[in-house]
Amino acid sequence: MNPPLIIRKNSVFKRYYENLTKNNLISCVLNLKKVEEYIFIDLMDRGVTLFPSPISQLATRSKCFSATIFKKWMVPNTIVIKSKKDLVMAIQQFEQKGINQVITKFDRSDCGLGICKWQNVEELFSHLSFSSSNFWPFVLQPFIDNALDIRVVWIGSYYQEAYFRKNKYSFRNNIHFGGESGQYVLNASEMELCTQVIERGKFPWAHIDLLKQEDGRCFLSEISLFGGLKGAKIDQKSCNELKLKIQQEFEEAFVQKKGER
């Protein structure tokens, strides 16, 4: 048997793509276009191992996919809107539950640039009905006023820290856009929430955003393989080194497992 081939660059992946087998490991985040994401299915069907996991890569790429698989940890009544029909149904659903203000998240926008707040779903529907832009699909969820925004940096078993982010002039709490930060200590239930989400998405490391209500309930806002560290105690260099350590450990375990067969 040939020794396992470990691919660490997208350029190498493209060169070997057609001949990859279960004896191969792709140890990098694939730089795929939206219309190329079917490649994940093809690789999994052929038994090719990917690191980070395909599900974590897809959840990082798509907020709609993330909202689908992590729905039970998110703000109640979070839904993915794929068409006007979905939105009309949401108007009735939210009205029946007395939900007024909502936010939308564009599927593939980051840094708070794809988040909008609306007074109600009817207002959102009216706006989209007269718009020529293609906003579909997107995530729709109730807006939680006065929620505490918590960023969690979770690098496997090597490092975890949390800090809050606040912006008194905007509901967008990104520090990049003028927010402030401070250290935060996760309680047991919040740690468990992070653990469950990481396990569900098979994330080797994660940048997790939580929303904590004034009554103490906490929900997942977003999770990604990447994220800013402004406000964190760990710097980018140390963060990358720990991520690389986890990656190398996975590669070593993969080679050892293949060698035992």
WOTA-V77425 format. One record per residue. N is the residue number from 0. PHI is phi in whole degrees, 0 to 359 (none if undefined). BURIAL is # if it has 16 or more other ideal C-beta (glycine too) atoms within 10 Angstrom, else .. D_FIRST is the distance of its C-alpha to the first C-alpha in Angstrom with 2 decimals. Layout:
BEGIN
N	PHI	BURIAL	D_FIRST
N	PHI	BURIAL	D_FIRST
END
This chain:
BEGIN
0	none	.	0.00
1	292	.	3.77
2	296	.	6.43
3	302	#	8.72
4	265	.	11.44
5	252	#	14.86
6	256	#	17.79
7	243	.	21.19
8	227	.	23.52
9	296	.	24.83
10	296	.	24.96
11	289	.	21.20
12	303	#	20.73
13	296	.	23.00
14	290	.	21.14
15	258	.	17.73
16	314	.	19.33
17	294	.	18.95
18	251	.	15.18
19	289	#	14.31
20	225	.	12.27
21	292	.	12.00
22	270	#	9.14
23	243	#	12.06
24	235	#	15.24
25	262	#	18.54
26	253	#	20.58
27	192	#	23.95
28	281	#	26.80
29	284	#	26.51
30	268	.	29.61
31	256	#	30.27
32	283	.	33.63
33	305	.	35.26
34	282	.	34.65
35	254	.	30.90
36	292	#	30.25
37	300	.	28.93
38	300	.	25.67
39	303	#	25.11
40	295	.	25.28
41	299	.	22.90
42	295	#	20.20
43	296	.	20.84
44	295	.	20.78
45	275	.	17.29
46	83	.	16.19
47	289	#	15.90
48	272	#	17.15
49	239	#	20.28
50	220	#	22.29
51	297	#	25.21
52	300	#	25.06
53	303	#	26.04
54	293	#	29.19
55	289	#	30.32
56	292	#	29.86
57	291	#	31.85
58	294	#	34.50
59	290	#	34.94
60	284	#	35.40
61	236	#	37.74
62	291	#	40.73
63	291	#	41.19
64	297	#	37.72
65	299	#	38.31
66	294	#	41.72
67	286	.	40.25
68	274	.	37.67
69	251	#	39.81
70	307	#	43.14
71	290	.	44.15
72	261	#	44.09
73	269	#	46.03
74	307	#	49.78
75	308	.	51.06
76	76	.	51.54
77	289	#	48.86
78	221	#	47.84
79	261	#	45.97
80	259	#	48.37
81	250	.	46.96
82	202	.	50.23
83	298	.	54.03
84	300	.	54.07
85	300	.	51.96
86	290	#	54.39
87	298	.	57.47
88	296	.	56.10
89	292	#	55.46
90	303	.	59.12
91	294	.	60.33
92	299	.	57.78
93	286	#	58.62
94	296	.	62.37
95	299	.	62.40
96	264	.	60.82
97	71	.	63.17
98	267	#	60.47
99	257	.	61.92
100	297	#	60.14
101	224	#	56.50
102	236	#	53.82
103	240	#	51.29
104	233	#	47.96
105	297	#	46.58
106	302	#	42.98
107	230	.	41.49
108	244	.	44.03
109	233	#	43.80
110	62	.	46.21
111	79	#	48.85
112	284	.	49.52
113	255	#	48.69
114	255	#	50.79
115	231	.	54.27
116	247	.	56.96
117	231	#	59.28
118	291	.	62.47
119	192	.	61.26
120	290	#	58.96
121	298	#	61.87
122	298	.	62.23
123	298	#	58.55
124	298	#	58.89
125	298	.	61.98
126	297	.	60.28
127	290	#	57.25
128	294	.	59.55
129	256	.	61.30
130	256	.	58.25
131	267	.	56.48
132	282	.	53.38
133	260	.	50.22
134	264	.	49.62
135	277	#	47.58
136	277	#	45.61
137	206	#	46.67
138	264	#	46.98
139	239	#	50.44
140	207	#	51.57
141	300	#	54.84
142	274	#	56.01
143	257	#	56.50
144	285	.	59.42
145	61	.	59.50
146	283	#	55.90
147	272	#	54.28
148	270	#	51.21
149	240	#	48.61
150	258	#	45.50
151	245	#	42.79
152	256	#	40.08
153	235	#	37.32
154	250	#	34.37
155	54	#	32.36
156	271	.	33.83
157	276	.	34.72
158	199	.	37.69
159	219	#	40.10
160	209	#	43.45
161	222	#	45.89
162	210	#	48.87
163	269	#	51.39
164	227	#	52.38
165	225	.	55.86
166	219	#	57.81
167	288	.	61.46
168	254	.	61.94
169	202	.	59.06
170	284	#	56.94
171	277	#	53.93
172	264	#	53.16
173	304	#	50.76
174	296	#	51.68
175	300	.	50.93
176	254	.	53.95
177	105	.	56.37
178	284	#	55.32
179	247	.	55.71
180	220	#	53.42
181	196	.	53.63
182	297	.	51.60
183	224	#	50.92
184	253	.	49.82
185	291	#	47.86
186	275	.	49.23
187	299	.	47.20
188	291	.	47.18
189	289	#	46.14
190	297	.	43.26
191	294	.	42.22
192	302	#	42.49
193	299	#	40.13
194	298	.	37.64
195	296	.	37.73
196	293	#	37.32
197	299	#	34.39
198	292	.	32.62
199	297	#	33.50
200	268	#	32.12
201	54	.	29.12
202	275	#	30.40
203	286	#	28.83
204	206	#	32.21
205	200	#	35.23
206	250	#	38.64
207	245	#	40.80
208	251	#	44.35
209	245	#	46.62
210	241	#	50.13
211	248	#	52.50
212	284	.	55.73
213	295	.	59.02
214	278	.	58.88
215	99	.	55.67
216	291	.	53.22
217	233	#	50.06
218	227	#	47.75
219	284	#	44.61
220	262	#	45.50
221	208	#	42.20
222	216	#	38.76
223	207	#	36.44
224	286	#	33.57
225	235	.	36.12
226	176	#	39.78
227	291	.	42.62
228	243	#	43.50
229	294	.	47.17
230	106	#	48.97
231	274	#	46.06
232	281	.	46.21
233	283	.	42.65
234	266	.	42.27
235	297	.	39.62
236	298	.	38.02
237	293	.	37.64
238	298	#	36.43
239	296	.	33.67
240	295	.	32.62
241	291	#	32.29
242	297	#	30.32
243	296	.	27.92
244	298	.	27.62
245	296	#	26.65
246	298	#	24.09
247	295	.	22.50
248	297	.	22.53
249	295	#	20.72
250	298	#	17.98
251	296	.	17.67
252	294	.	17.63
253	296	#	14.90
254	297	.	12.53
255	297	.	13.74
256	296	.	13.31
257	293	#	9.65
258	288	.	9.28
259	279	.	11.51
260	273	.	9.60
END
